[in-house]
Amino acid sequence: MRSFLAAIAFLTRLPVGRVAAFDAADVAHSAGWFPLIGVLLGTVYSLAAALLRDRLPLGVVAVLLVILDALATGALHYDGLADTADGFGGGKNPEDTLRIMRDHAIGSYGGMALATLVALKATAYAALLTRSDWVAALILTPALGRWSILLLTATLPYARPSASAIGGMGKRSLLWGTGVILVAMIAATMATTSVRAWIAMAAVVAVSAAFGFYCRRRIAGITGDTLGANLQLCESAVLLTFIWTGYPR
């Protein structure tokens, strides 16, 4: 239970930290729960969409879903994407890239990355809400996104010399998290009678492999920011996969 609460405290804005204090070791041990937290977030987003989609234009509902995502997670992974874009865009070498990623100010690369992401997600949500399998897509998107964290932490080293919770997230967390994802995938397949969920899962593996390889070349590993960036890339890939494989309707 402690590890599950640590995962909630790390990935969401729910005030579970008032119940108990968590350190880096607790966060590392909680990594296997990350996909389940994604399922819970996706369920909340789906409930919100169900309440709003027949009362507001779908474009408005889509923007509200992006806002809800940012509020529920403290915009943690949006910040990671912006910092990664600034670092990779402006860094001349690994040390310079890591230094830029430490800077909390958002530069032109980070601003452009965030604007593109928000526009893409809002447009994708609006398109998905017209389809019969939109609930599965909204639930699996954050779940597969958080599963992508485990794919990278199990295969790549931490890029900074300092200690981090990332160093304690290993293959055991990936195995546990993959079990959670497989249950969610089977449930989605049974509910939609479609293989789109599995195609989306394959897309997440492909995006994570490509981005992980790029991170290895640029900074010799991963950081919390690159994990957040990869999560956003993978969530976008899941949304696009559900849309792409659904045409023509």
N, C-alpha and C positions, 0 to 999 in steps of 0.2 A: 504493500500500500504506500509506503514512503516513497519508493521509486516512481510510482504512478503520480503521486502528488508533485514530486520534483519535476516530472515531465510537464505537468500542467503549469506549474509556476514558471518554467523556462520558456514554454512555447505560447502561453496565453497571458492575458492581463487579469485573469481571475485571482483574487487575493488569497490564494492558499498559503502564501508565505506567512500569513498571520497564524496559521495552525502550527507550523514548524519551520525552522530555519534550514535552508539547503545550501550546501557548498558545491564546489566543482566536482567532487567525487560523486555526490548524489546525482548530479546532472548526467555524468558519464554513465552511471549505472542505470539511469532511467531511459537511455536511448532506445531500447527495444520497444518502449511504449509510444514512441513518436508517431508511427502510422495510426495507432488507435486514437491519439489526440487529433490527428487529421480527420479521421472518420467522424469524431464528435463535432469538430468544427464544421465539417461539411454538412452534417445533419442540421446544425443550427442555421447555416446558410440556406439550406433547402426549406426549412420551416419558414424562414423569413420570406423567401421567394414565393412560397405557396400562399402566404397571407397577402402579398402585394401584387402578384402578377395579374390578377383579374381586376385590380382597382387602380393601377397606374400604368402608363405606357412602359413597354418592356425596356426601352432605353433608360428610363428613369430607374426602374428596378435594378437594372444591371449596374448602374453607377452606385446605387445604394449598397449593393452587394460588395463592391470593391471597397467602399467606405467601411462597411461592417467588418470585412476581412482585416483592414488596417487597424481598426479599433480593437478587435478581438485579440490580435497578436501583438499589439503595440508597434505595428509597422516594422517589426524586427527584421524580416527578410527583405522588405523594401529598402531599408537602410543598407543591408548587405549588398544588394544589387547596385545601389548608387555608389557605395564605396569601392566595390570591385570594378565598376565601369571607370571610375576616376583613376584608380590605380593602374589598371591594365591599359587604359587609354593614354595616361600621361607618364607612366613609369619608364625609365630608360634601362633599368636593370632590376634584378630581384629586390635588392635593398631599397631602391628608390620606389619601386612599386609598393612594397610593404609599408614604407613610410607614408606614402600618399593615402593608402587605405586606412591608416590610423587617424588621419585628419577627419574631424567630424563635419567640416564644411563640405557642402556639395558643389562640385564643379560642373563644367559644361557637359562632360561625358555622363556624369551621374544624373544630372537634370534631364538630359535627353533620354537616358535609359528609363527613368521613372515615368516620364511622359509617354513614351512608347508603350511601356508595360501597362499602364492604366488604360490607355486607349485600346490596346489589344484585348485586355481582359474584359473591359466593359462591352466592347463590340461582340466578343465571343459569348459572354453571358446572355446578351440580348438575343443572339441567334439560337443559342441552346434552349432558351426558355420557350421556343416555339415547337420543340420536339417532344416526342413521347418519353424519351429516356433522359430528360433533363435532370431528374432527381439523382440517378446513378452518376451522371457526369459531375454534378455539384458535390456529391459526397466523395467520389474517388479522386477528384482533383487535389484537394489538400492532403488526402491520405497518401497518394502516390508521391506528391511533392515532398512530404516528410520522410517517406521511405527512401527517397533519393539521397537524403543526408547520410543514411546508413550505408548506402552503396559506396560513397566516397570515403567515409571515415574508416571503413573496413579494408580499404585498398590503398589509401594514400597517407603519407605522413603529415604531421602538422608542420607548417612551413616556418613558423617562428621559433626562436630558441627558447622562449619562455614556456612554462608549463601551462597546460590548458585542459579543460574537460574533454576536448576533442581527442586527446591522446588516449583517453580511457574508453572510448567508444570503439569496440572492436568487432570481430566476426560473430561473437555470441549475440550481440545486439542485432546484427543483421539477420541472423537466423530467426530470432524471436520476432523481429519486426516483419520479416518476410512471411512468417506463419500468419500474422494478423492480416497482412495484405491479401494473402491467398484466400482467406475466409471471406474478406470483403469482395474480392474478385468473383468468387464462386456465387456469392449472393447476388451480385450485380448481373452476372450472366443468367442466372435463373430468373431474375425479375424482368430482364429486357429481352431474353432469348436472342442475344446478339453477342458477337465476339469482339465488339468494339472496345470493351474494357481491356481485353488482352492485347489488342493492338496498341492501346494507350500505354499499357505497362511496358511493352517492347520499346515504345518511343522514349519512355523515361530512362530505360537502360541505355539506349543509344545516345541520348543527350548527355547523360551523366558520364558515360565513357568518353565522349568527345570533349566535354568541358573539363573532366578530370585530367585527361591527357594534356590539354592546353595549360591547366594550372600547374601541372608537373613541369612543363617546359618553361613557364614564365617565372614561377616562384618556388619550384621544387616541392610542391605539396599543396596543402589546403589551409584555409583559415576559416574562422566563423563567418567572415564576409563572403568568401567564395561559396560556402555551403548555402548561405542565404540566396546568393545569386543563382546557384544551380537549382535551388528549390523553385525560384520564380520562373526560370527557363523551363523546368519540367512541368510546372503547373500550366504554363502557356502551351507546351507541347500536348498535354492531355486534352485541354480545351480544343485545340486545333484538330487533334485526332478525332474527337467525337464529332466535330463539325464536318471535317473532310470525309470521313467514312459514312456520314449520314446523307450525303448528296448523291444523286437527287433524292428528294423525299418521296 
